[in-house]
Amino acid sequence: MHPAWRHIPKSIWERLVADVCFFNTFNSRVVKLGERIRDGEQIYISRKGNANNVDVGNEAIGDIFEAVFGEHFIHQFGPTIGLWNYEIVTENEWGVDGKGVGNDGKPKTAQLKFRSEAFKILTHRDGLDNFVEESIYKYGISPSAKNAMLIITNANKILWKDVGIRWNGLVSYITPNESWGLFHDKKYSSVEAIRSLSIRQFVDSSLPYWNSLRTIVSSLP
């Protein structure tokens, strides 16, 4: 289980997920929680020791996103987007947040990236190069393997020059509004079908998804 489940009081989790059935609602609540922590409210136990409020706030919202849209989202929909047997990575975290197996039975890695300003485009300057390098040099991802590295983010999109040129089309991603490269190993998938999948398509108005999340929260000590 992701440390965020234990490092945030149950009462805060309950407020985050109460009556939620849309991604944007949940996202807005997480952003506001981060603002409260940055303003000095002591509602999150940092995993990094002494840190200033801004760093703790960023850590908190990143951890929440990893727990809900990494651990929980992938456990619910991972096989659909080609990621099986997902496990979180918490030790010496540098770029890879989780690992599993792709449709080809080979290792696959994931990074979960939260931005408070979700309308901005995510780029390699946001630390994504670290994810690619660690995937290859630590987790055995082949430098030529397509669909073996997955980014899940609340940002609007990822810069196309990074996806297509810098990483040579090897990194797939899914955002609230679109996705790219999820089915490079499926020759029958059309471009339209690939790009139309999004986080919101999976979770918006999906009561089973949000209710299962609320069940996790209700079971917290």
Secondary structure, DSSP 8 states (H G I E B T S, - for coil): --THHHHS-HHHHHHHHTT--SHHHHHHHHHHHHHHHHTT------SSSS--HHHHHHHHHHHHHHIIIIIIHHHHHGGGGT-EEEEE--TT-SS--EEEE-TTSSEEEEEEE--SSTTS-B-GGGTHHHHHHHHHHTS---TT-TT-EEEEESSS-B-HHIIIIISTT-EEEE-SS-EESTTTT-TT--HHHHHH--HHHHHTT-HHHHHHHHHHHHT--
